[in-house]
Amino acid sequence: MTAESIDDEGYFHHKGERWSLLGSALPVPADASVSGELEHEEVLAVVNIDISECAVCGTTDFEAPTTVVMTEHYRMVPSRCCNKIIWYYEGKMDVTGTRD
């Protein structure tokens, strides 16, 4: 899955096919998960937001809002300007760095 393969409506495109991410089990890669292991979380919402700067490449030239794919604990932002996927953790963490 690449940032360019996810459209503004939250559909994943691959080999001419299109699948809605809403309600699907989204794989959260080990290097982005709190546990350090591959996790799967259900996509609860797909929203579009205006951002002022890409967190990866720093571009400020956006023609359209940015898509955010939301699960219970994670936010996935496909940054199409640099074709990177940015992961944010939105859950609670205890002092050892594990989620509750």
N, C-alpha and C positions, 0 to 999 in steps of 0.2 A: 504494500500500500504506500503510495506516495502522496504528497500534498496536492499535486496536480490531478490525481485521480479522484478527488473528492470535490463535488460541485457545491454551489451555494445553497442548494436545497437539502444537503446531507446525503446525497447519493454517491456511492462508490462505483466508478466506471472501470471495467477491465475487459479487454478483448471484445469490444462492441456490446457488452452487456452492462446493465445498470441495476444496482441493488440499493434499496433504502437501508441506511445505517440505523434508523430509528427502530428500537426494539431488538436490535441484533446484539450478539455478544461480541463486544469490541476487544481485540487482544491488546493488552497494555504490555509493551516490551519490558523485559527484565531491567534494562538500564533506565527505564522511566518509572518503574513501580517502587513503592516503598519497601516491599518485601524483598526486592532484588531478584524476584522470579517472575516468569511470565504469568500474568493475571488476565482474567476475562471479566468484563463488567458490561452490563446491559446499557445500551444507549437510551437515555431518558428524554433527551431534548437535543435539538439542533437549532442554534440561533445565529443570527448575523449581527455583528457589532462593528462600529467604526473604531479603528485604532489609528494612532498618530504615527507610530513607528514600529517596524518589525523588530522583535526581540532577538532575532538571529543576525540578520544582515544590516539592520539599521535603516532600510529604505523608508521614505516618507511619502512616496508617490503611489497612492492606492486609488484605483479606478472604481472599486466597489467595496462594500463592507466585507469583513473577514468572517468566515464561518467558524463557529465554536461547537464542537461535538461534546455533549455533557453526559457523564455517567455519575453514579453516586459519589465517587471519590476523586475522579479525574476529569480534567478538561483537556481535550485534544484540539489544537489549533493548527490546521494545515496552512502553512505560510507559503503561498504560491509564488511570491516574489523570488524566493530562493529555493523553492521545492523542498522545504524541510518541514517536519512535523514537530510542533512544540507541545510538550506535556506539562500540565500543572496538576499538583495534588491539592485537593480541597477538603480532605478529611482531617480528623484530629490525630495528633501524634502524641505518644507518651514520651517521657524523658529518654527512653532507650532508642527512640526513632522508629518504633513499630506502631502500626495503626491499631486502633481499638475497634 
